[in-house]
């Protein structure tokens, strides 16, 4: 068999550990893939300081009234959309606060749109359409590190004064790229299927985005300890979770928790302050506003 030309991107290089995977049994396929996936967390850990810097940039943007904007194509773009979509129900944020731009638009979520990752002008237009500016933080996502759509979008965002980051899973040097403030380079190595970056690279990307969005929301007071206190109870499961969180924090039974939530208009943070401090609605609202919405700050000073 003729060898493939060597590509400098590690995500495009053949993996010798899976070279005979087409001859493997189902269990052997599982074992090969799991052994590769087991290396992902360690690769993400090498970028702990860069990811922490990204959280700092995101916090600065959101506190200034700006946005966290993900930018990607293909699997990378879909992962950005997924992370953005999960922020409102998890943290009670307005959908405009964490946004995602995917090459090819909404159609690319359900079906691959050929060639859109190479359309640099489309990225420039998309960034302009969102009116990206100095208060925003734009995170490009490109497993290969070379996606023209992502690099063009980051360059336009930087030109408009936004802070930028790039999440990539290749050993290419990105630190010298003057349009990227925070390069996050998670080298996951060759994929089980050569070039299929929806595998290890996709897993690593999902982990990084999870940490960035969760980290900034923690910094913004969206949690009390490790409990989600700004979630939106939009279904039975979340209503039950909201009640249980209130029961745990305020040491009350479920009927009392329900009454508190009803009095607080369904707002868990307000209900917590009312229950913890034995105060009425208006006093709880004032205390939270003075503390920037941070429940811990309110309850620890009383």
C-alpha positions as MATLAB code, in Angstrom:
seq = 'XXXXXXXXXXXXXXXXXXXXXXXXXXXXXXXXXXXXXXXXXXXXXXXXXXXXXXXXXXXXXXXXXXXXXXXXXXXXXXXXXXXXXXXXXXXXXXXXXXXXXXXXXXXXXXXXXXXXXXXXXXXXXXXXXXXXXXXXXXXXXXXXXXXXXXXXXXXXXXXXXXXXXXXXXXXXXXXXXXXXXXXXXXXXXXXXXXXXXXXXXXXXXXXXXXXXXXXXXXXXXXXXXXXXXXXXXXXXXXXXXXXXXXXXXXXXXXXXXXXXXXXXXXXXXXXXXXXXXXXXXXXXXXXXXXXXXXXXXXXXXX';
ca = [
       0.000    0.000    0.000;
       1.306    3.431   -0.942;
       1.859    5.682    2.065;
      -0.125    8.883    2.308;
       1.893   12.094    1.976;
       2.949   13.347    5.408;
       0.782   16.246    6.557;
       2.337   18.557    9.171;
      -0.970   18.685   11.064;
      -0.958   15.955   13.687;
      -4.693   15.491   13.285;
      -4.070   14.406    9.684;
      -1.327   11.892   10.352;
      -2.040    8.136   10.258;
      -2.265    6.341   13.603;
      -0.184    3.143   13.662;
      -2.217    1.801   16.610;
      -5.352    1.603   14.480;
      -3.783    0.632   11.145;
      -5.549   -2.749   11.116;
      -8.817   -1.611   12.678;
     -10.740   -2.761    9.610;
      -9.840   -6.330   10.594;
     -10.912   -5.892   14.226;
     -13.901   -7.421   15.967;
     -16.505   -5.121   17.544;
     -14.900   -5.537   20.970;
     -11.443   -4.869   19.555;
     -12.749   -1.692   17.902;
     -14.126   -0.548   21.249;
     -10.814   -1.271   22.971;
      -8.762    0.574   20.340;
     -11.000    3.625   20.419;
     -11.214    3.727   24.203;
      -7.457    3.463   24.565;
      -7.094    6.489   22.287;
      -9.833    8.448   24.046;
      -8.121    7.801   27.383;
      -5.312   10.156   26.327;
      -7.571   13.165   25.742;
      -7.932   14.455   29.304;
      -4.161   14.556   29.761;
      -3.803   16.509   26.523;
      -6.389   19.049   27.692;
      -4.573   19.368   31.031;
      -1.443   20.616   29.247;
      -3.425   23.746   28.344;
      -4.727   24.522   31.843;
      -3.097   27.961   32.003;
      -4.291   28.970   28.539;
      -7.835   27.835   29.338;
      -7.736   29.817   32.582;
      -6.692   32.892   30.582;
      -9.663   32.302   28.299;
     -11.961   32.264   31.329;
     -10.439   35.588   32.433;
     -11.047   37.106   28.994;
     -14.612   35.773   28.908;
     -15.367   37.130   32.383;
     -13.982   40.530   31.430;
     -16.160   40.574   28.310;
     -19.375   39.556   30.043;
     -18.877   41.953   32.951;
     -18.454   44.754   30.408;
     -21.761   43.861   28.793;
     -20.104   42.022   25.918;
     -20.481   38.490   24.644;
     -18.685   35.177   24.379;
     -18.849   34.225   20.697;
     -17.800   30.838   19.337;
     -16.721   30.577   15.700;
     -16.204   27.326   13.826;
     -16.959   25.066   10.883;
     -18.141   21.462   10.710;
     -17.836   19.490   13.929;
     -15.976   22.363   15.581;
     -18.800   24.751   14.721;
     -21.452   22.347   15.962;
     -19.656   21.970   19.278;
     -19.659   25.745   19.643;
     -23.388   25.880   18.919;
     -24.008   23.104   21.448;
     -22.100   24.860   24.210;
     -23.815   28.182   23.533;
     -27.264   26.583   23.432;
     -26.773   24.971   26.835;
     -25.908   28.187   28.682;
     -29.428   29.704   28.996;
     -31.073   26.668   30.644;
     -28.017   25.887   32.771;
     -27.079   29.373   33.909;
     -30.134   31.518   33.186;
     -28.259   33.685   30.692;
     -29.848   35.591   27.850;
     -29.252   33.682   24.567;
     -27.361   36.733   23.281;
     -24.676   36.442   25.980;
     -23.068   33.250   24.641;
     -23.433   32.929   20.889;
     -22.096   30.687   18.154;
     -21.327   31.278   14.500;
     -21.072   28.183   12.312;
     -19.880   28.206    8.716;
     -22.857   27.598    6.459;
     -25.380   28.816    9.021;
     -28.228   26.821   10.545;
     -28.295   24.326    7.673;
     -24.802   23.153    8.657;
     -26.103   21.920   11.993;
     -27.988   19.035   10.405;
     -26.051   18.374    7.224;
     -22.491   19.000    6.099;
     -22.223   22.039    3.829;
     -19.403   21.428    1.398;
     -16.744   24.105    1.058;
     -18.101   26.555    3.634;
     -15.044   26.133    5.871;
     -12.970   27.745    3.115;
     -15.203   30.803    2.737;
     -13.180   33.511    4.462;
     -15.450   36.341    3.285;
     -18.478   34.650    4.838;
     -16.731   34.702    8.224;
     -15.968   38.400    7.883;
     -19.623   39.032    7.028;
     -20.842   36.911    9.941;
     -18.653   38.787   12.426;
     -19.842   42.097   11.017;
     -23.477   40.986   11.168;
     -23.077   40.298   14.911;
     -21.550   43.752   15.331;
     -18.607   42.262   17.222;
     -16.652   44.904   19.106;
     -14.180   45.706   21.905;
     -16.328   44.241   24.695;
     -16.607   40.820   23.048;
     -14.473   37.684   23.320;
     -14.409   35.531   20.183;
     -13.242   31.930   20.467;
     -12.326   30.305   17.170;
     -12.576   26.519   17.059;
     -10.525   24.670   14.449;
      -9.296   21.165   15.200;
      -6.803   21.298   12.343;
      -5.741   24.825   13.281;
      -5.915   25.940    9.654;
      -9.607   26.507    8.822;
      -9.807   29.654    6.622;
     -13.327   30.526    7.870;
     -12.109   30.585   11.482;
      -8.898   32.516   10.846;
     -10.675   35.131    8.742;
     -13.354   35.545   11.397;
     -10.786   35.937   14.149;
      -8.854   38.498   12.109;
     -12.034   40.530   11.566;
     -12.962   40.270   15.248;
      -9.476   41.453   16.217;
      -9.698   44.337   13.752;
     -12.899   45.390   15.481;
     -11.159   45.391   18.861;
     -12.427   42.094   20.287;
     -10.258   39.741   22.327;
      -9.699   36.376   20.650;
      -8.784   32.768   21.338;
      -8.248   29.740   19.130;
      -8.926   26.162   20.208;
      -6.950   23.743   18.042;
      -5.800   20.142   18.289;
      -2.658   20.254   16.186;
       1.009   20.768   16.970;
       1.216   23.713   14.551;
       2.643   26.793   16.241;
      -0.117   29.323   16.794;
       1.470   31.524   19.465;
       2.906   33.873   16.857;
      -0.468   34.464   15.229;
      -1.046   38.139   15.943;
      -4.828   37.837   15.749;
      -5.028   35.285   18.566;
      -4.695   36.520   22.139;
      -5.073   33.062   23.705;
      -3.950   30.011   21.693;
      -5.288   26.807   23.266;
      -3.424   23.995   21.526;
      -4.572   20.566   22.705;
      -2.414   18.069   20.825;
      -4.531   14.917   20.721;
      -2.371   13.194   18.112;
      -3.418   11.095   15.115;
      -7.032    9.997   15.045;
      -8.242    6.387   14.997;
      -9.544    7.187   11.513;
      -6.970    9.409    9.849;
      -8.174   13.016    9.771;
     -11.542   12.323   11.444;
     -11.363   15.147   13.972;
     -14.867   14.470   15.275;
     -13.151   11.773   17.369;
     -10.357   12.649   19.846;
     -10.107   16.250   18.697;
     -13.865   16.657   19.030;
     -13.816   15.190   22.527;
     -10.980   17.502   23.557;
     -12.742   20.521   22.072;
     -15.952   19.713   23.960;
     -13.953   19.503   27.192;
     -12.259   22.852   26.607;
     -15.510   24.634   25.776;
     -17.185   23.077   28.819;
     -14.460   24.458   31.053;
     -14.505   27.940   29.518;
     -18.270   28.456   29.667;
     -18.698   26.792   33.064;
     -15.690   28.636   34.472;
     -16.901   32.070   33.431;
     -20.393   31.400   34.772;
     -18.953   30.322   38.120;
     -16.911   33.524   38.204;
     -20.084   35.517   37.491;
     -21.871   34.021   40.510;
     -24.092   31.615   38.625;
     -23.396   28.877   41.171;
     -23.503   28.455   44.937;
     -20.745   25.982   45.660;
     -21.240   23.403   42.919;
     -24.990   23.950   42.693;
     -26.578   25.717   39.707;
     -28.595   28.558   41.211;
     -29.456   30.476   38.035;
     -30.906   27.587   36.061;
     -34.253   27.974   34.332;
     -36.843   25.445   35.486;
     -38.399   24.911   32.068;
     -39.437   21.271   32.528;
     -40.364   18.772   35.235;
     -36.789   17.571   35.714;
     -35.466   21.090   36.196;
     -38.334   22.055   38.503;
     -37.500   19.066   40.659;
     -33.796   19.985   40.617;
     -34.591   23.574   41.572;
     -36.627   22.435   44.551;
     -33.946   19.984   45.645;
     -31.234   22.637   45.438;
     -33.300   24.964   47.587;
     -34.022   22.158   50.049;
     -30.308   21.412   50.383;
     -29.075   24.990   50.726;
     -31.794   26.199   53.086;
     -32.357   22.884   54.950;
     -36.103   22.928   54.318;
     -38.585   20.316   53.148;
     -40.124   20.281   49.684;
     -43.395   22.085   50.548;
     -41.428   24.962   52.100;
     -39.103   25.020   49.084;
     -42.080   25.252   46.747;
     -43.583   28.087   48.773;
     -40.297   29.985   48.726;
     -39.970   29.564   44.977;
     -43.539   30.713   44.453;
     -42.912   33.798   46.582;
     -39.710   34.484   44.626;
     -41.462   34.230   41.272;
     -39.600   31.042   40.477;
     -36.194   32.718   40.821;
     -33.979   30.297   42.694;
     -31.364   32.846   43.792;
     -34.013   35.082   45.329;
     -35.643   32.104   47.041;
     -32.284   31.048   48.512;
     -31.659   34.486   50.008;
     -35.200   34.639   51.362;
     -34.811   31.207   52.950;
     -31.262   31.612   54.256;
     -31.759   35.087   55.711;
     -35.473   34.846   56.583;
     -36.216   38.042   54.681;
     -38.959   39.129   52.322;
     -38.903   39.387   48.552;
     -37.900   43.037   48.237;
     -35.070   42.796   50.773;
     -33.737   39.661   49.072;
     -33.821   41.382   45.687;
     -32.001   44.441   47.015;
     -29.327   42.325   48.692;
     -28.699   40.324   45.542;
     -28.492   43.426   43.390;
     -25.974   45.006   45.762;
     -23.857   41.840   45.604;
     -23.921   41.636   41.826;
     -26.148   38.575   41.930;
     -23.660   36.541   43.971;
     -25.565   34.416   46.502;
     -22.445   33.443   48.419;
     -21.542   37.101   48.932;
     -25.019   37.886   50.288;
     -25.341   34.932   52.643;
     -21.799   35.064   54.017;
     -22.139   38.661   55.227;
     -25.300   38.175   57.257;
];
